[in-house]
Amino acid sequence: MSYTVDPQYTCQIQKPKDFDAFWKGVTDQLTDIPLNPEIYADPLRSSSTVEVFRVFYNSLDSVKISGWYAIPRTRSSAMPGVLLFPGYLSDPPIPKTWAEKGYACLSVAPRGKIGSKQQFDPGYPGLLTHNIVDPNTYTYRGFYVDAWRAVDFLMSRSEIDDNRIGVTGISQGGGLSITTAAMRPEVSVASVGAPYLVGFMDSLLLTDTYPYEEINDYLRLYPERKEQVESTLAYFDGINFADKITCPIMVHLGLQDNVCPPETGFHLFRELKSQQKELFAYDGHGHDANRKEHQKKIEAFFQKYIGSEI
């Protein structure tokens, strides 16, 4: 049965006046933190066509971030690079599929994920509400920067063409793709699926499922903190980053998504400033957003803008 979604739904969100200044202050802190990239071959997880590596780099607050890096064994001297971002509960997969298609792909594990939890581990549930009353200490302050700094890792690699970098992910991975494309002008193309971290406060009303329900749980315990929570989340809402995105971008939604309401995805899409943006809304699909079939469109989109030689 079709679910009626208003594609003109408007999220009730205001952009803080000091939004840009806040994020500049955060990213400026990285100038004193060396990337210190590390890369270690993993023959057990490699194949006859793909080399797999475990990688590490330093991010905000000197937290060491891990990831899986996969590259084709047969490659040119300057390959396109892809950043693959994980969902809220999922851990980063080994991105062999992207490597088999001719891309060097880094699958990132931001702080709190397996491989990156030694210095920061608020747990699940817990990540979404950890220090949520202050944007200067909120979980996603560092979590976002961990994703953004992955661009620096790719650019540190001699096999990467710095002019051909893409970002992709679904759910939280979609949210991280939004903010990375917004904050890192080096990103040439982006794909966003069933975006999470978009329209936070509206999502609390539009759905009663987790992870957003973690915030409702928190507010039931601390109702007097609602104004502080709303103020903090405005700095992290993907909609407030959308006007910074000018690269080609593709968004796909499931019209029956009860995890990340499609209404918030429609609002996000309207706010994107890119002149090359495409939206696919799939009836009959929930939070999967028709991921399996839509992947072919993502690959064609990336091939068009940063194409591999394979």
DRENLUM-297517 format. One line per 3 residues: number of its first residue (from 0); their letters; for each residue x negated, y negated, z of N, C-alpha, C. Coordinates in Angstrom, 3 decimals. Atoms other than C-alpha are relative to their C-alpha. Example, Ala and Ser with C-alpha at 12.3 -4.5 7.8 and 13.67 -1.06 7.14 Angstrom:
<sites>
0> as> -0.890/1.190/0.000/-12.300/4.500/7.800/-0.900/-1.200/0.000  0.820/1.190/-0.060/-13.670/1.060/7.140/0.770/-1.090/0.730
</sites>
This chain:
<sites>
0> msy> -0.844/1.196/0.000/0.000/0.000/0.000/-0.880/-1.247/0.000  0.764/1.234/0.069/-1.309/-3.456/-0.863/0.233/-0.828/1.260  -0.076/0.904/-1.135/-2.058/-5.880/1.940/-0.057/-1.420/-0.544
3> tvd> -0.067/1.353/0.535/-1.104/-9.495/1.260/-1.043/-0.885/0.667  1.057/0.878/-0.491/-4.119/-11.784/1.614/0.145/-1.345/-0.692  -0.061/1.342/0.582/-4.007/-15.533/1.102/-1.410/-0.421/-0.395
6> pqy> 1.356/0.359/0.422/-7.095/-16.328/-1.016/-0.342/-1.457/0.269  0.249/1.408/-0.310/-6.679/-20.013/-0.107/-0.046/-0.256/1.510  0.087/0.140/-1.461/-6.844/-19.342/3.633/-1.214/-0.861/0.363
9> tcq> 1.079/0.900/-0.422/-8.934/-22.019/5.345/-0.398/0.302/1.436  0.503/-0.271/-1.345/-11.089/-21.090/8.322/-0.106/-1.304/0.785  0.047/1.186/-0.872/-10.896/-23.489/11.226/-1.385/-0.108/0.620
12> iqk> 1.374/0.106/-0.461/-14.554/-24.299/11.549/-0.542/-1.371/-0.367  0.646/1.282/0.260/-16.522/-27.514/11.826/-1.510/0.210/0.027  1.459/-0.095/0.045/-20.173/-27.890/10.916/-0.579/-0.996/1.002
15> pkd> 0.599/0.937/-0.960/-22.200/-29.357/13.793/-0.786/-1.094/-0.710  0.708/1.123/0.617/-23.632/-32.785/13.009/-1.511/0.229/-0.030  1.443/-0.245/-0.053/-27.089/-31.576/14.003/-0.369/1.385/-0.537
18> fda> 0.229/-1.344/0.543/-26.816/-28.284/12.071/-1.378/0.105/-0.657  1.278/-0.062/0.713/-29.768/-29.006/9.770/-1.168/-0.232/0.942  1.078/0.289/-0.946/-31.867/-30.474/12.572/-0.253/1.196/0.918
21> fwk> 0.158/-1.179/-0.862/-31.201/-27.444/14.752/-0.833/1.071/-0.696  0.701/-1.080/0.690/-32.367/-24.965/12.131/-1.405/-0.409/-0.428  1.356/0.449/0.287/-35.346/-27.096/11.142/-0.878/0.171/1.227
24> gvt> 0.756/-0.188/-1.236/-36.425/-27.060/14.767/-0.371/1.449/0.239  0.266/-1.433/-0.169/-36.136/-23.274/14.836/-1.080/0.460/-0.973  0.957/-0.490/0.994/-38.012/-22.640/11.592/-1.361/-0.668/0.142
27> dql> 1.289/0.665/-0.223/-40.703/-25.203/12.466/-0.858/0.768/0.993  0.754/-0.771/-0.986/-41.675/-22.923/15.346/-0.820/1.111/-0.645  0.724/-1.077/0.681/-42.829/-20.340/12.808/-1.391/-0.421/-0.465
30> tdi> 1.304/0.457/0.504/-45.755/-22.522/11.716/-1.139/0.414/0.917  1.039/-0.400/-0.961/-47.626/-21.485/14.863/-0.023/1.499/0.247  -0.057/-1.451/-0.182/-46.779/-17.792/14.539/-0.488/0.676/-1.281
33> pln> 0.500/-0.654/1.212/-48.976/-15.904/12.036/0.851/1.210/-0.362  -0.814/-1.123/0.462/-47.122/-13.344/9.921/-0.607/1.343/0.409  0.718/-1.245/-0.343/-49.751/-10.642/10.584/0.657/1.237/-0.612
36> pei> -0.653/-1.165/0.622/-48.285/-8.203/8.034/-0.838/1.264/0.144  0.649/-1.312/-0.085/-49.103/-4.532/8.575/0.764/0.961/-0.901  -0.648/-0.961/0.896/-48.398/-1.713/6.128/-0.705/1.342/0.102
39> yad> 0.545/-1.340/-0.200/-48.874/2.032/6.616/0.712/0.982/-0.921  -0.583/-0.973/0.922/-48.336/4.704/3.991/0.698/1.117/0.772  -0.756/-1.102/-0.604/-45.782/7.404/4.830/0.184/1.091/-1.059
42> plr> -0.059/-1.036/1.041/-46.549/10.384/2.555/1.192/0.941/0.154  -1.103/-0.931/-0.228/-43.842/12.537/4.183/1.305/-0.502/-0.614  -1.241/0.577/0.525/-41.089/10.155/3.087/-0.130/-0.470/-1.438
45> sss> 0.219/0.377/1.397/-42.628/9.372/-0.294/0.408/1.147/-0.917  -0.373/-1.015/0.986/-41.815/11.248/-3.491/-0.937/-0.110/-1.193  0.854/0.022/1.184/-43.330/11.907/-6.882/0.129/-1.314/-0.771
48> tve> -0.229/1.244/0.747/-41.864/8.609/-8.159/-0.038/-1.260/0.865  -0.089/1.152/-0.903/-41.722/6.373/-5.059/-0.978/0.137/1.159  0.850/0.056/-1.183/-44.268/5.375/-2.429/0.753/-0.720/1.111
51> vfr> -0.696/0.572/-1.148/-42.847/4.652/1.030/-1.023/-0.406/1.056  0.884/0.534/-1.028/-44.507/2.560/3.713/0.820/-0.481/1.195  -0.562/0.646/-1.186/-43.706/1.546/7.272/-0.717/-1.332/0.134
54> vfy> 0.620/1.314/-0.063/-44.300/-2.170/7.665/0.412/-0.726/1.279  -0.267/0.850/-1.162/-44.442/-4.712/10.466/-0.443/-1.423/-0.316  0.441/1.387/0.093/-44.649/-8.484/10.692/0.528/-0.751/1.222
57> nsl> -0.392/0.792/-1.165/-44.336/-11.156/13.370/1.055/-1.032/-0.375  -1.068/0.959/0.227/-41.252/-13.329/13.672/0.103/-0.953/1.185  -0.221/0.999/-1.035/-39.801/-15.952/15.994/-0.244/0.596/1.386
60> dsv> 0.349/-0.424/-1.362/-40.983/-15.733/19.624/-1.040/1.114/-0.019  1.041/-1.017/0.178/-43.772/-13.453/18.296/0.537/1.425/0.166  -0.587/-1.345/-0.015/-41.364/-10.493/18.169/-0.441/0.734/-1.264
63> kis> 0.454/-0.794/1.145/-42.744/-7.734/15.940/1.195/0.706/-0.631  -1.123/-0.539/0.766/-40.264/-6.708/13.244/-0.505/1.118/-0.906  0.389/-1.140/0.830/-40.353/-3.399/11.391/0.902/0.104/-1.225
66> gwy> -0.818/-0.246/1.180/-39.035/-2.202/8.072/-0.559/1.138/-0.820  0.436/-0.994/0.971/-39.250/0.374/5.316/-0.240/-0.701/-1.334  0.368/0.618/1.273/-40.991/-0.671/2.113/-0.199/1.106/-1.017
69> aip> 0.087/-1.027/1.045/-40.568/1.366/-1.062/-0.331/-0.666/-1.328  0.395/0.537/1.307/-42.252/0.743/-4.413/-0.183/1.155/-0.982  0.183/-1.066/0.998/-42.322/2.729/-7.664/-1.479/0.293/-0.205
72> rtr> 1.405/-0.369/0.261/-45.522/4.651/-8.325/-0.463/-0.576/-1.340  0.316/0.617/1.287/-45.415/3.444/-11.913/0.531/-1.415/0.033  -0.434/1.383/-0.185/-45.353/-0.327/-11.706/-0.910/-0.978/-0.733
75> ssa> 0.770/1.071/0.607/-46.479/-3.556/-13.275/-0.740/-0.752/1.101  0.779/0.756/-0.983/-48.794/-6.039/-11.586/0.848/-1.027/0.740  -0.857/1.000/-0.643/-45.915/-8.381/-10.724/1.455/0.447/-0.095
78> mpg> -1.355/-0.557/-0.002/-42.671/-6.640/-9.811/0.987/-0.936/0.675  -1.011/0.699/-0.788/-39.394/-8.153/-8.683/0.139/0.659/1.367  -0.171/-0.515/-1.355/-38.760/-7.787/-4.962/1.424/-0.145/0.475
81> vll> -1.360/0.028/-0.557/-35.526/-7.019/-3.113/-0.086/0.171/1.512  -0.170/-0.186/-1.439/-34.658/-7.454/0.551/1.360/0.637/0.233  -1.233/-0.715/-0.323/-32.056/-4.991/1.825/0.246/-0.148/1.496
84> fpg> -0.298/0.271/-1.400/-30.358/-5.977/5.093/1.054/0.975/0.527  -0.879/-1.039/-0.554/-28.547/-3.556/7.455/1.296/-0.528/0.585  -1.240/0.315/-0.681/-25.062/-3.489/8.903/-0.214/-0.127/1.498
87> yls> 0.098/0.245/-1.447/-24.303/-4.176/12.566/-0.420/1.251/0.763  0.306/-1.232/-0.730/-24.388/-0.577/13.777/-1.031/0.876/-0.697  0.897/-0.876/0.748/-26.479/0.984/11.041/-1.447/-0.436/0.136
90> dpp> 1.419/0.305/0.027/-30.242/1.194/10.984/-0.465/-0.037/-1.445  0.436/0.195/1.385/-32.218/0.243/7.885/-0.329/1.318/-0.694  0.326/-1.218/0.759/-32.309/3.005/5.260/-1.330/-0.160/-0.714
93> ipk> 1.197/0.048/0.841/-35.396/3.897/3.286/0.473/-0.290/-1.421  -0.624/0.471/1.251/-34.719/2.018/0.024/-0.590/0.612/-1.270  0.582/-0.669/1.169/-35.891/4.612/-2.471/0.784/-0.290/-1.278
96> twa> -0.820/0.204/1.193/-32.963/3.978/-4.826/-0.412/-1.257/-0.750  0.444/1.235/0.642/-34.056/0.396/-5.477/-1.372/0.181/-0.647  1.348/-0.220/0.555/-37.664/1.502/-5.990/0.063/0.821/-1.277
99> ekg> -0.137/-0.830/1.206/-36.562/4.123/-8.516/0.475/-0.806/-1.194  -0.481/0.861/1.084/-35.009/1.299/-10.522/-1.001/-1.101/-0.355  1.061/0.915/0.392/-38.279/-0.638/-10.681/-0.210/-1.198/0.896
102> yac> 0.159/1.117/-0.928/-38.031/-2.953/-7.672/-0.862/0.424/1.191  0.644/-0.191/-1.300/-40.269/-3.299/-4.649/1.017/-0.443/1.038  -1.110/0.304/-0.904/-37.723/-3.150/-1.838/-0.407/0.161/1.461
105> lsv> 0.229/-0.028/-1.440/-38.105/-4.006/1.841/1.343/0.088/0.714  -1.198/-0.200/-0.812/-35.367/-2.651/4.123/-0.347/-0.446/1.417  0.424/0.710/-1.208/-35.524/-4.894/7.191/0.745/0.488/1.242
108> apr> -0.585/-0.347/-1.299/-34.920/-3.949/10.850/-0.166/-1.185/0.942  0.129/1.140/-0.921/-34.271/-7.233/12.711/-0.018/0.450/1.453  0.153/-0.321/-1.430/-34.853/-7.346/16.465/1.244/0.696/0.567
111> gki> -1.078/-0.788/-0.583/-32.782/-4.851/18.421/0.301/1.278/-0.751  -0.157/-1.224/0.779/-32.750/-2.291/15.620/-1.119/0.985/0.351  1.048/-0.993/-0.222/-34.700/0.966/15.857/-1.253/-0.433/-0.745
114> gsk> 1.266/0.435/0.567/-38.334/0.118/15.248/-0.332/-1.436/0.355  0.222/1.411/-0.347/-37.867/-3.507/16.382/0.637/-0.336/1.350  -0.697/0.233/-1.259/-36.418/-3.093/19.877/-0.915/0.011/1.223
117> qqf> 0.903/-0.070/-1.142/-39.561/-2.876/22.009/-0.004/-1.282/0.828  0.055/1.279/-0.707/-39.459/-6.586/22.876/1.374/-0.623/0.217  -1.341/0.580/-0.094/-35.729/-7.253/22.515/1.018/1.086/-0.281
120> dpg> -0.948/-1.102/0.180/-32.917/-4.759/23.037/1.255/-0.214/0.842  -1.228/0.227/-0.756/-29.507/-6.077/24.182/1.015/1.121/-0.138  -0.869/-1.152/0.176/-27.860/-2.887/22.902/1.207/-0.279/-0.874
123> ypg> -1.229/0.047/0.800/-24.676/-2.132/20.960/1.081/0.764/0.762  -0.304/1.424/0.142/-22.184/-3.387/21.977/-0.903/-0.844/0.904  0.832/0.914/-0.774/-23.988/-6.409/23.345/-0.726/-1.014/-0.859
126> llt> 0.760/0.896/0.872/-25.932/-7.861/20.438/0.792/-1.257/-0.357  -0.804/1.110/0.504/-23.046/-10.061/19.280/0.254/-1.068/1.050  -0.333/0.963/-1.051/-22.489/-11.726/22.670/-1.187/-0.354/0.899
129> hni> 1.167/0.255/-0.849/-26.009/-11.804/24.135/-0.361/-1.494/-0.029  0.327/1.434/-0.128/-26.638/-15.374/25.395/0.838/-0.873/-0.942  -0.856/0.649/0.982/-23.683/-16.572/23.318/0.421/-1.416/0.382
132> vdp> -0.430/1.348/-0.401/-23.121/-19.774/25.309/-1.027/-1.076/-0.335  1.032/0.988/0.314/-26.297/-21.472/24.036/-0.651/0.357/-1.333  0.603/-0.326/1.300/-27.459/-21.646/20.388/-1.508/0.160/0.062
135> nty> 1.456/-0.087/-0.112/-31.058/-21.971/21.566/-0.476/1.344/0.527  0.378/-1.312/-0.525/-30.994/-18.538/23.186/0.845/1.129/-0.577  -0.899/-1.013/0.560/-28.259/-16.730/21.230/-0.780/1.012/-0.844
138> tyr> 0.625/-1.109/0.720/-29.227/-13.366/19.745/-0.351/-0.333/-1.440  0.166/0.133/1.444/-28.770/-14.380/16.130/-0.963/-1.120/-0.408  1.039/0.986/0.294/-31.194/-17.291/16.371/-1.251/0.714/-0.493
141> gfy> 1.160/-0.773/0.432/-34.063/-14.817/16.199/0.334/1.011/-1.077  -0.422/-1.031/0.945/-32.119/-12.196/14.267/0.016/-0.549/-1.423  -0.014/0.624/1.323/-31.541/-14.587/11.360/-1.421/-0.253/-0.503
144> vda> 1.367/0.324/0.426/-35.155/-15.706/11.302/-0.775/1.265/-0.366  0.653/-1.265/0.364/-36.305/-12.065/11.242/0.276/0.341/-1.454  -0.364/-0.259/1.401/-34.421/-11.713/7.954/-0.685/-1.000/-0.927
147> wra> 0.605/1.018/0.857/-35.695/-15.004/6.557/-1.494/0.228/-0.168  1.449/-0.164/0.063/-39.286/-14.161/7.397/-0.391/1.208/-0.840  0.280/-1.128/0.892/-39.025/-10.948/5.396/-0.381/-0.496/-1.393
150> vdf> 0.405/0.599/1.272/-39.312/-13.238/2.359/-1.506/-0.232/0.000  1.446/0.231/-0.100/-42.800/-14.152/3.594/-0.779/1.299/-0.156  0.690/-1.278/0.174/-43.695/-10.484/3.794/-0.104/0.350/-1.479
153> lms> 0.041/-0.305/1.436/-42.722/-9.929/0.163/-1.001/-0.890/-0.718  0.887/0.941/0.682/-44.631/-13.039/-0.878/-1.470/0.214/0.373  1.385/-0.315/-0.367/-47.730/-11.743/0.926/-0.562/1.165/-0.806
156> rse> 0.401/-1.190/0.739/-47.830/-8.717/-1.379/-0.412/-0.366/-1.427  0.529/0.339/1.324/-49.922/-8.956/-4.548/0.831/0.601/-1.127  -0.782/-0.644/1.062/-47.561/-6.626/-6.458/1.341/-0.694/-0.257
159> idd> -1.297/0.668/0.118/-44.591/-9.014/-6.038/-0.111/-1.278/-0.826  -0.159/1.255/0.727/-43.586/-11.735/-8.479/0.845/-0.925/0.883  -0.689/0.882/-0.938/-42.670/-14.596/-6.115/1.208/-0.700/-0.607
162> nri> -1.126/0.655/0.674/-40.262/-15.984/-8.699/1.168/0.945/-0.266  -1.069/-0.986/0.229/-38.156/-12.801/-8.733/0.276/0.767/1.296  -0.346/-0.601/-1.288/-36.830/-12.100/-5.249/1.511/-0.046/0.177
165> gvt> -1.432/-0.089/-0.231/-33.295/-10.917/-4.494/0.304/0.484/1.402  -0.444/-0.468/-1.320/-31.336/-10.247/-1.288/1.357/0.668/-0.154  -1.258/-0.736/0.111/-28.501/-7.797/-0.772/0.339/0.696/1.307
168> gis> -0.455/-0.714/-1.177/-26.428/-6.142/1.917/1.512/-0.060/0.104  -1.445/-0.034/-0.224/-22.919/-5.313/3.081/0.264/-0.141/1.490  -0.376/0.264/-1.378/-21.177/-6.342/6.310/-1.031/-0.945/0.623
171> qgg> 1.032/0.870/-0.556/-23.906/-7.753/8.583/-1.102/-0.260/-1.026  0.977/0.191/1.065/-26.267/-7.196/5.664/0.436/-1.080/-0.967  -0.514/1.079/0.836/-24.000/-9.466/3.640/-0.168/-1.347/0.673
174> gls> 0.187/1.240/-0.744/-24.093/-12.099/6.361/-1.445/-0.465/-0.024  1.424/0.352/0.038/-27.897/-11.974/6.465/-0.429/-0.423/-1.402  0.304/0.411/1.375/-28.015/-12.228/2.666/0.436/-1.444/-0.227
177> itt> -0.478/1.383/0.123/-25.964/-15.441/2.894/-1.000/-0.969/0.611  0.869/0.972/-0.669/-28.198/-17.147/5.419/-1.402/-0.006/-0.594  1.338/-0.041/0.603/-31.408/-15.962/3.747/-0.014/-0.740/-1.327
180> aam> -0.091/0.720/1.269/-30.304/-17.218/0.340/0.128/-1.501/0.241  -0.178/1.415/-0.318/-29.371/-20.510/2.001/-1.295/-0.650/0.469  1.153/0.606/-0.668/-32.568/-21.044/3.958/-1.324/0.239/-0.704
183> rpe> 1.247/-0.289/0.703/-35.157/-19.596/1.605/0.187/-0.259/-1.496  -0.179/0.341/1.418/-35.252/-21.335/-1.803/-0.710/0.959/-0.945  0.695/-0.976/0.837/-37.547/-18.565/-3.052/0.936/1.104/-0.489
186> vsv> -0.956/-1.037/0.406/-34.492/-16.283/-3.319/0.630/-0.391/-1.330  -0.481/0.277/1.361/-33.467/-16.047/-6.977/1.378/0.561/-0.285  -1.307/-0.614/0.234/-30.325/-13.898/-6.695/0.449/0.673/1.289
189> asv> -0.521/-0.596/-1.239/-28.034/-12.584/-3.963/1.271/0.782/-0.276  -1.235/-0.780/0.030/-25.344/-9.956/-3.501/0.503/0.152/1.425  -0.598/0.020/-1.330/-22.971/-10.116/-0.542/1.247/0.866/-0.008
192> gap> -1.162/-0.863/-0.075/-20.527/-7.367/0.381/0.691/-0.103/1.342  -0.812/0.006/-1.222/-17.675/-7.586/2.942/-0.676/-0.793/1.107  0.888/0.737/-0.902/-19.515/-10.406/4.724/0.504/-0.126/1.432
195> ylv> -0.169/0.148/-1.447/-19.731/-10.327/8.501/-0.762/-1.263/0.401  0.628/1.242/-0.472/-20.879/-13.342/10.580/0.520/-1.190/-0.801  -0.656/1.029/0.808/-18.460/-15.468/8.535/1.394/-0.256/0.587
198> gfm> -1.308/0.295/-0.573/-15.463/-17.274/10.027/0.200/0.706/1.332  -0.042/-0.712/-1.282/-16.185/-15.962/13.536/1.339/-0.179/0.725  -1.154/0.248/-0.864/-13.360/-17.640/15.422/1.310/0.395/-0.673
201> dsl> -1.201/-0.444/0.709/-10.760/-16.980/12.726/0.111/1.520/0.009  0.000/-1.464/0.019/-11.799/-13.336/12.610/0.534/0.578/1.303  -0.523/-0.469/-1.285/-10.932/-13.018/16.293/1.522/0.062/-0.009
204> llt> -1.458/0.021/0.109/-7.340/-13.787/15.327/0.506/0.910/-1.110  -0.426/-0.759/1.180/-7.220/-11.944/12.005/-0.197/1.509/0.157  0.250/-1.426/-0.200/-8.513/-8.615/13.308/-0.181/0.289/1.482
207> dty> 0.240/-0.389/-1.395/-8.696/-6.696/16.576/-0.977/1.176/0.065  0.972/-1.089/0.047/-11.496/-4.327/15.593/-1.388/-0.520/0.383  1.388/0.344/-0.310/-15.140/-4.244/16.576/-0.799/-0.089/-1.298
210> pye> 0.679/0.672/-1.108/-17.693/-5.797/16.327/0.639/-1.307/0.491  -0.512/1.294/-0.451/-15.717/-9.085/16.459/0.728/0.098/1.335  -0.740/-0.157/-1.243/-13.641/-7.679/19.292/-0.916/-0.112/1.220
213> ein> 0.948/0.227/-1.101/-16.807/-7.852/21.419/0.130/-1.418/0.537  -0.141/1.392/-0.441/-16.290/-11.611/21.501/1.295/-0.172/0.778  -1.254/0.062/-0.757/-12.669/-11.208/22.563/-0.162/0.640/1.372
216> dyl> 0.269/-0.635/-1.292/-13.804/-8.810/25.295/-0.737/-0.965/0.920  0.803/0.950/-0.771/-16.325/-11.405/26.441/0.879/-1.144/0.511  -0.846/1.131/-0.398/-13.730/-14.192/26.473/1.096/0.407/0.981
219> rly> -0.939/-0.459/-1.013/-11.311/-12.073/28.465/-0.655/-0.010/1.378  0.751/0.048/-1.260/-14.017/-11.874/31.127/-0.325/-1.428/0.406  0.436/1.371/-0.284/-15.081/-15.509/30.816/0.824/-0.996/-0.827
222> per> -0.841/0.892/0.813/-12.124/-17.505/29.419/-0.443/-1.458/0.062  0.432/1.391/-0.149/-13.624/-20.741/30.722/-1.172/-0.345/-0.925  1.155/0.231/0.874/-16.545/-20.316/28.273/0.370/-0.101/-1.481
225> keq> -0.416/-0.025/1.410/-14.472/-20.381/25.058/-0.567/-1.176/-0.788  0.492/1.168/0.724/-15.499/-23.916/24.104/-1.492/0.120/-0.275  1.437/-0.194/0.196/-19.187/-23.099/24.603/-0.265/1.051/-1.077
228> ves> 0.167/-1.068/0.982/-18.845/-19.905/22.573/0.271/-0.529/-1.399  -0.356/0.544/1.310/-17.107/-21.702/19.714/-1.070/-0.970/-0.495  1.046/0.953/0.375/-19.755/-24.425/19.750/-1.260/0.716/-0.463
231> tla> 1.191/-0.770/0.386/-22.592/-21.901/19.596/0.190/0.642/-1.367  -0.209/-0.757/1.225/-21.063/-19.826/16.807/0.045/-0.880/-1.245  -0.033/0.905/1.151/-20.652/-22.875/14.562/-1.380/-0.144/-0.643
234> yfd> 1.363/0.085/0.550/-24.452/-22.935/14.160/-0.376/1.255/-0.783  0.376/-1.296/0.583/-24.460/-19.306/12.992/1.005/0.502/-1.032  -1.044/-0.435/0.916/-21.338/-19.099/10.843/-0.470/-0.132/-1.445
237> gin> 0.450/0.004/1.387/-22.152/-18.150/7.258/0.644/-1.068/-0.850  -0.684/1.043/0.768/-19.594/-20.646/5.965/-0.764/-1.322/0.069  0.737/1.246/-0.145/-21.734/-23.477/7.317/-1.358/0.029/-0.705
240> fad> 1.225/-0.111/0.802/-24.726/-22.177/5.314/0.311/-0.040/-1.498  -0.371/-0.253/1.399/-22.774/-21.774/2.067/-0.378/-1.135/-0.945  0.283/1.124/0.897/-23.385/-25.272/0.707/-1.485/-0.122/-0.341
243> kit> 1.425/0.003/0.313/-27.134/-24.569/0.669/-0.364/1.042/-1.061  0.295/-1.097/0.932/-26.838/-21.607/-1.705/0.236/-0.467/-1.429  -0.091/0.422/1.404/-27.571/-22.501/-5.311/-0.432/1.095/-0.970
246> cpi> 0.419/-1.078/0.891/-28.968/-19.233/-6.667/1.223/0.791/-0.473  -1.109/-0.874/0.418/-26.745/-16.811/-8.643/0.377/0.954/1.132  -0.456/-0.818/-1.125/-24.620/-14.893/-6.154/1.289/0.725/-0.360
249> mvh> -1.176/-0.847/0.209/-22.065/-12.092/-6.257/0.565/0.387/1.367  -0.679/-0.363/-1.247/-19.500/-11.442/-3.513/1.049/1.053/-0.314  -1.072/-0.982/0.185/-17.318/-8.349/-3.188/0.669/0.294/1.340
252> lgl> -0.831/-0.149/-1.188/-14.496/-7.778/-0.725/0.949/1.176/-0.156  -1.088/-0.966/-0.009/-12.026/-5.090/0.263/1.242/-0.684/0.547  -1.200/0.718/-0.414/-8.487/-6.463/0.504/0.692/0.627/1.212
255> qdn> -0.528/-0.633/-1.211/-7.656/-3.984/3.273/-1.064/0.104/1.090  1.097/-0.017/-0.980/-10.775/-4.759/5.330/0.517/-0.516/1.341  -0.441/0.431/-1.328/-9.773/-4.819/9.003/-1.179/-0.211/0.945
258> vcp> 1.207/0.277/-0.789/-13.370/-5.307/10.190/-0.485/-1.426/-0.258  0.368/1.357/0.415/-14.396/-8.415/8.246/1.127/-0.514/-0.893  -1.200/0.397/0.747/-11.156/-10.101/7.156/-0.328/-0.633/-1.349
261> pet> 0.289/0.558/1.324/-11.120/-10.852/3.420/0.289/-1.488/-0.098  -0.284/1.439/0.016/-9.628/-14.281/4.142/-1.268/-0.812/0.228  1.235/0.733/-0.282/-13.003/-15.344/5.554/-0.960/0.073/-1.181
264> gfh> 0.843/-0.136/1.181/-14.773/-14.004/2.474/0.436/-0.928/-1.122  -0.501/0.933/1.014/-12.520/-16.020/0.162/-0.433/-1.428/0.318  0.409/1.358/-0.386/-13.270/-19.183/2.146/-1.492/-0.199/-0.266
267> lfr> 1.438/0.070/0.264/-16.988/-18.474/1.997/-0.266/-0.235/-1.477  0.254/0.094/1.434/-16.860/-18.030/-1.771/0.304/-1.406/-0.525  -0.347/1.343/0.451/-15.125/-21.370/-2.272/-1.060/-1.025/0.377
270> elk> 0.988/0.960/-0.489/-17.875/-23.116/-0.299/-1.365/0.146/-0.665  1.298/-0.206/0.643/-20.785/-21.655/-2.285/-0.241/-1.060/-1.064  0.312/1.058/0.956/-22.537/-24.339/-4.324/-0.623/0.530/-1.293
273> sqq> 0.597/-0.572/1.202/-24.036/-21.970/-6.888/0.897/-0.189/-1.215  -0.729/0.113/1.254/-23.034/-22.566/-10.490/0.222/1.366/-0.648  -0.150/-1.369/0.493/-23.365/-18.814/-11.143/0.452/0.873/1.173
276> kel> -0.519/-0.816/-1.092/-21.090/-17.106/-8.648/1.166/0.830/-0.499  -1.032/-0.940/0.428/-18.832/-14.089/-9.096/0.638/0.642/1.222  -0.739/-0.600/-1.104/-16.145/-12.669/-6.823/0.786/1.204/-0.488
279> fay> -0.766/-1.214/0.292/-14.681/-9.153/-6.853/0.767/0.370/1.261  -0.851/-0.357/-1.126/-11.739/-8.397/-4.554/0.719/1.300/-0.345  -0.484/-1.338/0.336/-10.799/-4.708/-4.457/1.201/0.395/0.858
282> dgh> -1.189/-0.489/-0.665/-7.252/-3.705/-3.601/-0.169/1.499/0.242  0.112/-1.415/-0.328/-7.010/-0.323/-1.898/-1.288/0.354/0.704  1.271/-0.250/-0.677/-10.387/-0.720/-0.195/-0.096/-0.820/1.277
285> ghd> 0.220/0.667/-1.269/-11.294/-1.580/3.363/-1.408/-0.544/0.093  1.313/0.590/-0.253/-14.679/-2.407/4.831/-1.080/0.529/-0.940  0.967/-0.499/0.988/-16.438/-0.300/2.215/-0.087/-0.931/-1.210
288> anr> -0.030/0.976/1.108/-15.450/-3.008/-0.331/-0.375/0.641/-1.333  0.272/-0.729/1.244/-15.667/-0.376/-3.086/-1.499/0.073/-0.291  1.462/0.049/0.086/-19.396/-0.157/-2.397/-0.579/0.921/-1.067
291> keh> 0.592/-0.977/0.915/-20.093/2.970/-4.431/0.134/-0.432/-1.455  -0.216/0.413/1.389/-18.539/1.738/-7.674/-0.590/-1.376/-0.279  0.474/1.373/0.217/-19.527/-1.875/-7.189/-1.526/-0.069/-0.128
294> qkk> 1.460/0.016/0.063/-23.215/-0.976/-6.841/-0.507/-0.161/-1.436  0.413/0.126/1.398/-23.412/-0.705/-10.626/0.023/-1.462/-0.447  -0.085/1.423/0.336/-22.330/-4.340/-10.928/-1.146/-0.776/0.649
297> iea> 1.119/0.655/-0.679/-24.935/-5.398/-8.368/-1.291/0.215/-0.780  1.226/-0.307/0.730/-27.679/-3.641/-10.293/-0.071/-0.769/-1.317  -0.030/0.761/1.258/-26.585/-5.295/-13.555/-0.246/-1.485/0.266
300> ffq> 0.170/1.402/-0.381/-26.466/-8.685/-11.814/-1.466/-0.299/0.296  1.418/0.179/-0.329/-29.994/-8.288/-10.440/-0.859/0.145/-1.259  0.752/-0.185/1.225/-31.254/-7.017/-13.772/0.051/-1.266/-0.851
303> kyi> -0.174/1.223/0.794/-29.900/-10.156/-15.426/-0.894/-1.129/0.496  0.682/1.176/-0.546/-31.605/-12.593/-13.068/-1.450/0.252/0.438  1.393/-0.248/-0.407/-34.782/-10.870/-11.811/-0.524/1.296/-0.608
306> gse> 0.174/-1.332/0.580/-34.818/-7.721/-14.028/-1.324/0.715/0.162  1.181/-0.870/-0.058/-37.229/-4.870/-13.522/-0.345/0.492/-1.391  0.443/-0.509/1.298/-39.209/-3.304/-16.333/0.451/1.431/-0.244
309> i> -0.432/-1.402/0.157/-37.800/0.176/-15.685/1.454/0.019/-0.477
</sites>
